[in-house]
Amino acid sequence: MSSPKDTTAEQAAEPRPDRPEDRVTEPERQRRRGRWAATGGAGTVAVTLLAFVAAMVIGAVLIAVADPDTQAASKYFFSYPWDTFTAAGRAIGAGYRSLFEGAIFNPNTAANGTLSGILGPISETLVNATPLILGGLGVGLAFRAGLFNIGGQGQIILGATFAGYVGFAWHLPVGIHLLVGIVAGIIGGGVWGGLTGWLKARTGAHEVITTIMLNYVALYLLQYLLSVKGFQRPPYGQAISNVVDGNARLPHLLGRDLRLHAGLIIALLAAYGVHWLLTRSTLGFRLRAVGANQFAARTAGMSVERSYVIVMLLSGALFGLAGVSQILGTNSAITGDIDAGIGFDAITVALLGRGKAGGIVWAGLLFGALHAGGVQMQASTGTPIDLVVVIQSLIVLFIAAPALIRALFRLRATGGGVGQQIAKGWNG
Amino acid sequence: MTATDARTPGPDSEIIAHEVVEPPQSLRSRLGSGAALVGVGLVCLVLFGISESARTQAEFVLNPDHPHLSVTLPARWSSIVLGVVVALLGAWQMARGWSRRGIRTVILVSLLCFVVSFLCWAVSGAPGTSFDLLGLLQATIVTAVPLVLGALAGVLCERSGVINVAIEGQMLAGAFAGALVASIASNGYVGIIGAMVAGGLIGLLLAVFAIRYLVNQVVLGVVLNVFALGLTGFAYDALMQPNTESLNSPSTFDPIAVPLLSKIPIIGPLLFDANIIVYLTYILIVVVDVALFRSRWGLRTRAIGEHPLAADTVGIKVLAMRYRNVVMGGAVAGLAGAFLTIGSIGGFSRNISSGKGFIALAAVIFGRWSPRGAIAAALLFGFTDAVATVLSFTQTPVQIPSNILLMLPYLVTVFAVAGLVGRVQAPAADGEPYVKQ
């Protein structure tokens, strides 16, 4: 990652006036870049929006290709080409309209005038966003310390298992039960993540390997538990756990009819906590120093090993909270797919949010909205929800390559791409 | 392994000329690892050897067609002896300490002893139970083939300086295209080509974004995995599922018995009675290993992965070579995907690679970016996976839940990585984009 930066110093010493950006010296360029960031990075916002547009355009092509009417019309494309285009346009319009209706506002249900009719889509968006924000924070925090946590799946499972077990096996008073459940979830996720950090600190085992392997271990552990009496719900036919007590459930925020629960508040608090940790605390400074250059950090007297353990504990704990949101909020019993793919989606959220707490919240909201809309789209137009996955990956891909977006839309160059300061290579 | 050997030179011991000075192990780590080994030995001794549940006889059938090739071990005594051996090795580590090179062998031997004594115990469960060793090894090969191919793909990319986290996506694209093309063309060989093209296309995306647009390569790999998962899932739901007959019913390859070689007992049916993709895997293993360390291409590939500026200075076209190698790597991973569909079960299903690409990635790192190491890692994983699968159908003295057994390959990998491999050093320029001046 350092080689282009190393070489720019030489470029500055030998300016080449043939390219406009080469006329500017490197310190000046960095100063301008800093100013862009300070003013909120207008170029960054534009690139983000245009990346979204480009991804939606490609998504539209996919909708058209998958639409049966369009397929039928394309069979006589050379006789009546217009038929194909109208059919495609109709399919794309219907698809994206239902995506919007599922995620933001649905005029049909809102016409009833009920609260759930009006706020239903937003509630779904926020419910989907909650674990994504928490998981994204976990991945982003690990990124900042130079670690790549692919173990979200396992950490969510452990968090949900711990919290869920406390939720249905213990019976405590109102308030205390929920609190104990949340703490149990944090411990579950934290232990699973911390294990990876400890292995890395003690033996140097690469976190990418250990987190992947521990994902599978957690997955099989959960499947085992779901076949054990005391965990599995009677009459023991299905792989589903007992139901969490009402006392341990996260309270609903917008009444019983809407699924939005207090997990969102936890997620926002966690985002603030991570922001504070990274920008205002000594520990956060140490973590960032280790992430920026572990050898320099070691020379400066910081314990790199301890930082690895701590950051993986915290990252796992955040995923544990995502598990809490899943089991004490969104669902009420543990099933084999309690992680719902959040462990991997969280990585893209963290990348889109550029590893920063505020960015991750927005990225989580966007992906939550896309997911909520995707469910509606699949239900009403039959377009597979995988379309949303494609769009998500394309957004991150385009944002990561600002040069491509600028070339597509003929913008002027500013700022760097996503992931330039996060996610190091294997050697740290 | 402690933090002190952070500077132990790289994966490729062949190019290291100087002697590595080993710092002495700390007393604490020596006692810890020794105690762990003694613990493992005691488990073998007590749990598998002396305990109530252990029986006396363990029969291992090497080849069902040749009953005289079976091996019968006295289960209890084998476990006791092996347990004592491991415990003694551990005690020596605690008392005097093995050298750093010695400890690797010790851990490997202990692992082997543990596996054998565990198998002795497991097989002795019910009288008349025998253990099909050949079936076990065959299952190992079947599990290992896609991992080996995926790992080779990773090695090809990363040795030339481009991190390939997208092995999973390349596999998935290959699996999808393999099934699709083979169904349309009614010809498996065309399917293989289709799979390699699809994997290569994801490789090309990786190359373009990593090399031309300088996107962070770890980020890129993750995103491409998601992209391939979404795209294949979408196409599967929207196109394949409604037209299963015409688009997703490829025929699989029949095994081809190599004349003479397939007649060798044990090795013959194990290695030389397989389908075309397995043979392609053998060829690729040899070609990649030899080419990487014995050819001009290999020297250049390693050069652009370690020090692209130096390579450029002597006239190697760094970027062109990276493009070529990454696309080749993608094609190899696509072949791995083809094995998952037309090479074994036939039709494609959603997320059919189910994380095998990530395990292949782990094998690359585990094998320290060398083809041989990666293959060894893939075989280790395949073997433990096969043991777990076979044992979940075997009547063991104490019934172990199958889900616990299925954790085995992953746990073994974690232990092996933590105990045997430790800190690894990637090619120096791995993941760093090269900007020509």
Chai-1 contact restraints between the chains, C-beta under 6 A:
chainA,res_idxA,chainB,res_idxB,connection_type,confidence,min_distance_angstrom,max_distance_angstrom,comment,restraint_id
A,M1,B,E432,contact,1.0,0.0,6.0,A-B,restraint_1
A,S3,B,E432,contact,1.0,0.0,6.0,A-B,restraint_2
A,P4,B,V435,contact,1.0,0.0,6.0,A-B,restraint_3
A,T7,B,Q437,contact,1.0,0.0,6.0,A-B,restraint_4
A,A66,B,A238,contact,1.0,0.0,6.0,A-B,restraint_5
A,L199,B,A418,contact,1.0,0.0,6.0,A-B,restraint_6
A,T203,B,M1,contact,1.0,0.0,6.0,A-B,restraint_7
A,T203,B,A418,contact,1.0,0.0,6.0,A-B,restraint_8
A,T203,B,G422,contact,1.0,0.0,6.0,A-B,restraint_9
A,G204,B,M1,contact,1.0,0.0,6.0,A-B,restraint_10
A,G204,B,G422,contact,1.0,0.0,6.0,A-B,restraint_11
A,G204,B,R423,contact,1.0,0.0,6.0,A-B,restraint_12
A,A205,B,V417,contact,1.0,0.0,6.0,A-B,restraint_13
A,A205,B,A418,contact,1.0,0.0,6.0,A-B,restraint_14
A,H206,B,I365,contact,1.0,0.0,6.0,A-B,restraint_15
A,I209,B,A362,contact,1.0,0.0,6.0,A-B,restraint_16
A,I209,B,I365,contact,1.0,0.0,6.0,A-B,restraint_17
A,I209,B,V417,contact,1.0,0.0,6.0,A-B,restraint_18
A,T210,B,V414,contact,1.0,0.0,6.0,A-B,restraint_19
A,I212,B,F358,contact,1.0,0.0,6.0,A-B,restraint_20
A,I212,B,A362,contact,1.0,0.0,6.0,A-B,restraint_21
A,M213,B,Y410,contact,1.0,0.0,6.0,A-B,restraint_22
A,M213,B,T413,contact,1.0,0.0,6.0,A-B,restraint_23
A,M213,B,V414,contact,1.0,0.0,6.0,A-B,restraint_24
A,Y216,B,Y410,contact,1.0,0.0,6.0,A-B,restraint_25
A,V217,B,M407,contact,1.0,0.0,6.0,A-B,restraint_26
A,V217,B,Y410,contact,1.0,0.0,6.0,A-B,restraint_27
A,Y220,B,N403,contact,1.0,0.0,6.0,A-B,restraint_28
A,Y220,B,L406,contact,1.0,0.0,6.0,A-B,restraint_29
A,Y220,B,M407,contact,1.0,0.0,6.0,A-B,restraint_30
A,Q223,B,N403,contact,1.0,0.0,6.0,A-B,restraint_31
A,Y224,B,P401,contact,1.0,0.0,6.0,A-B,restraint_32
A,Y224,B,N403,contact,1.0,0.0,6.0,A-B,restraint_33
A,Y224,B,I404,contact,1.0,0.0,6.0,A-B,restraint_34
A,I347,B,V222,contact,1.0,0.0,6.0,A-B,restraint_35
A,T348,B,V226,contact,1.0,0.0,6.0,A-B,restraint_36
A,L351,B,V219,contact,1.0,0.0,6.0,A-B,restraint_37
A,P384,B,F234,contact,1.0,0.0,6.0,A-B,restraint_38
A,P384,B,D237,contact,1.0,0.0,6.0,A-B,restraint_39
A,P384,B,A238,contact,1.0,0.0,6.0,A-B,restraint_40
A,D386,B,G230,contact,1.0,0.0,6.0,A-B,restraint_41
A,D386,B,G233,contact,1.0,0.0,6.0,A-B,restraint_42
A,D386,B,F234,contact,1.0,0.0,6.0,A-B,restraint_43
A,L387,B,F234,contact,1.0,0.0,6.0,A-B,restraint_44
A,V389,B,G230,contact,1.0,0.0,6.0,A-B,restraint_45
A,V390,B,G230,contact,1.0,0.0,6.0,A-B,restraint_46
A,V390,B,L231,contact,1.0,0.0,6.0,A-B,restraint_47
A,S393,B,V223,contact,1.0,0.0,6.0,A-B,restraint_48
A,S393,B,V226,contact,1.0,0.0,6.0,A-B,restraint_49
A,S393,B,F227,contact,1.0,0.0,6.0,A-B,restraint_50
A,S393,B,G230,contact,1.0,0.0,6.0,A-B,restraint_51
A,V396,B,V223,contact,1.0,0.0,6.0,A-B,restraint_52
A,L397,B,V223,contact,1.0,0.0,6.0,A-B,restraint_53
A,A400,B,V215,contact,1.0,0.0,6.0,A-B,restraint_54
A,A400,B,V219,contact,1.0,0.0,6.0,A-B,restraint_55
A,A401,B,F209,contact,1.0,0.0,6.0,A-B,restraint_56
A,A401,B,Y213,contact,1.0,0.0,6.0,A-B,restraint_57
A,A401,B,V215,contact,1.0,0.0,6.0,A-B,restraint_58
A,A403,B,Y213,contact,1.0,0.0,6.0,A-B,restraint_59
A,L404,B,Y213,contact,1.0,0.0,6.0,A-B,restraint_60
A,G419,B,N216,contact,1.0,0.0,6.0,A-B,restraint_61
A,G419,B,V219,contact,1.0,0.0,6.0,A-B,restraint_62
A,A423,B,N216,contact,1.0,0.0,6.0,A-B,restraint_63
A,A423,B,V218,contact,1.0,0.0,6.0,A-B,restraint_64
A,A423,B,V219,contact,1.0,0.0,6.0,A-B,restraint_65
A,G425,B,I163,contact,1.0,0.0,6.0,A-B,restraint_66
A,G425,B,D430,contact,1.0,0.0,6.0,A-B,restraint_67
A,G425,B,G431,contact,1.0,0.0,6.0,A-B,restraint_68
A,W426,B,A426,contact,1.0,0.0,6.0,A-B,restraint_69
A,W426,B,D430,contact,1.0,0.0,6.0,A-B,restraint_70
A,N427,B,A426,contact,1.0,0.0,6.0,A-B,restraint_71
